[in-house]
Amino acid sequence: MTVRCPLTDCGAENVADAETCVRCGSPLREFARLTAYPDQLFNQGLAAAQAGELAVARELFAAVVHWCPLDAEARNALALTNFQLGDHQAAHTHWAAVLDRCPGDAMAVEGMSRMLEL
């Protein structure tokens, strides 16, 4: 297995466990950590939501959406958490953003239908 250097000027293939790129010296291990961080935050958000810590979950999901604004799963989670906390305007905003990019997204469609029931 190999890892391609993320720098567009380089793109060199490196062994999977390389610390740095063989061509340009970019820190591959640190880049891998950065790219995994949104997933870590999302999982922490899920754990917080399951523990009933909705305000904490909302902040964690918001951080993921800040880093990855096109992540529909994170934006749906943020919308649902806002909805559960009673911030219906924020929930609507995030579900609408999901539907703008993914018109058939089941979670966003369900969320918007819940909004209509209020």
ABEGO torsion letter per residue (X at the ends): XBBBBABAABGBBBBAABABBAAAGBBAAAAAAAAAAAAAAAAAAAAAAAAGBAAAAAAAAAAAAAABAABAAAAAAAAAAAAAAGBAAAAAAAAAAAAAABAABAAAAAAAAAAAAX
